[in-house]
Amino acid sequence: MGKAKKRILHKTNSNLYMTRESAVNKVCDIINKSIIKESNTVSDLITLFGLSAEELSEAGVPYENLMALSSIMG
């Protein structure tokens, strides 16, 4: 993880340390549970870590949800 990402994560919560793998798992859990109010968290994590559709599909995100997130992933 780069210095800028560490600063951003530590600025928001000093006890938070997130790896790429834990970010993928968190995004997958939020999408699969359909928690609408955490949609900002999903988009923030996808853009912060630069997650790809392939990574998320391997983690278990359904194809329909990946297509809905395609504008965020670029």
DAPE-V627080 format. One record per backbone hydrogen bond with DSSP energy under -0.5 kcal/mol. CO is the residue of the C=O (numbers start at 1). NH is the residue of the N-H. If there is no record, write none. Layout:
CO_NH / CO_NH
This chain:
2_6 / 3_7 / 4_8 / 5_9 / 6_10 / 7_11 / 8_12 / 9_13 / 13_16 / 15_17 / 19_23 / 20_24 / 21_25 / 22_26 / 23_27 / 24_28 / 25_29 / 26_30 / 27_31 / 28_32 / 29_33 / 30_34 / 30_35 / 31_34 / 34_36 / 35_38 / 36_39 / 38_42 / 39_43 / 40_44 / 41_45 / 42_46 / 43_47 / 44_48 / 45_49 / 46_50 / 46_51 / 52_56 / 53_57 / 54_58 / 55_59 / 56_60 / 56_61 / 57_60 / 62_66 / 63_67 / 64_68 / 65_69 / 67_70 / 69_72 / 69_73 / 70_74
